[in-house]
Amino acid sequence: MGPVIVGDLMLLIFSIYIGIFFIFFHTTHPDMAVGFHIWEACYSEDTWIFANKFAGSLAIGLGVIFYGIIIPILIYLEISREILSIIIIFSLMIFFLLLFGLAKLVLRKKFDLKDNG
């Protein structure tokens, strides 16, 4: 069970690190070399700043929920290592889908952004 616990802790630390990175270490708008890159975030300076802060907070929140609460509860319930490994892989996919999907949705609603098509 040790490798599953270590993997869970690494994902928790990674999600917190990514969140802090997005919140505090993104570049300014015209440069946009470092930060949360989706179309909606790159639209203007306001969307760039909001998107990075929102994505950072969301990454920390989702990381704590998935890897600080749900997976440790499943580890405590002594689910087999193989099943936990599959759950962790799926939780990582859900983490990124929620991160990008919710950020796109919130940015589109807050800044009234629409596709040209």
SVG drawing of the C-alpha trace seen along z (x, -y; Angstrom):
<svg xmlns="http://www.w3.org/2000/svg" viewBox="-22 -44 29 50">
<polyline fill="none" stroke="black" stroke-width="0.4" points="0.0,0.0 3.0,-2.3 3.4,-3.2 -0.3,-4.2 0.1,-6.5 3.2,-8.0 1.5,-8.5 -1.5,-10.2 0.8,-12.5 2.7,-13.4 -0.5,-14.3 -1.7,-16.4 1.6,-18.3 1.5,-18.7 -2.0,-20.1 -1.1,-22.6 2.1,-23.6 0.3,-24.1 -2.3,-26.2 0.3,-28.4 2.2,-28.7 -0.9,-29.8 -1.9,-32.3 1.4,-34.0 3.9,-33.3 2.0,-33.9 3.5,-36.4 1.7,-39.6 -0.8,-39.7 1.0,-40.7 3.8,-38.2 1.7,-35.3 4.7,-32.9 3.8,-31.3 0.3,-30.7 -3.0,-29.0 -3.4,-28.8 -6.9,-28.3 -8.5,-30.6 -10.7,-32.3 -7.8,-33.2 -5.8,-34.7 -8.6,-37.0 -7.6,-40.1 -5.6,-41.3 -8.6,-41.0 -9.4,-37.4 -5.7,-36.5 -5.4,-37.6 -8.8,-36.2 -8.2,-32.9 -4.8,-32.3 -6.1,-33.1 -9.3,-31.1 -7.5,-28.1 -4.9,-28.2 -7.6,-28.2 -9.5,-25.5 -6.4,-23.3 -5.8,-23.6 -9.4,-22.9 -9.8,-19.9 -6.4,-18.5 -7.5,-18.7 -10.8,-17.1 -9.5,-14.3 -6.0,-13.6 -6.5,-15.0 -9.9,-13.6 -11.4,-11.0 -8.3,-8.9 -7.1,-8.7 -10.6,-7.6 -10.4,-4.8 -6.9,-3.9 -8.3,-3.7 -11.1,-1.4 -8.4,1.0 -9.4,1.2 -7.0,3.3 -3.9,1.7 -4.9,2.4 -8.3,0.8 -6.8,-2.2 -4.3,-2.6 -7.1,-2.7 -9.1,-5.1 -6.1,-7.4 -5.6,-7.4 -9.3,-8.2 -9.3,-10.9 -6.3,-12.5 -8.2,-12.6 -11.3,-14.0 -9.1,-16.5 -7.8,-18.0 -11.3,-17.8 -12.8,-19.7 -10.0,-22.2 -10.2,-23.1 -14.0,-22.7 -14.9,-24.7 -12.4,-27.4 -13.8,-27.7 -17.4,-27.8 -16.7,-30.4 -14.7,-32.6 -17.3,-32.5 -20.0,-33.4 -18.1,-36.1 -16.7,-37.9 -19.5,-37.0 -17.2,-35.3 -18.7,-33.4 -17.2,-31.3 -17.2,-32.9 -18.7,-30.1"/>
</svg>
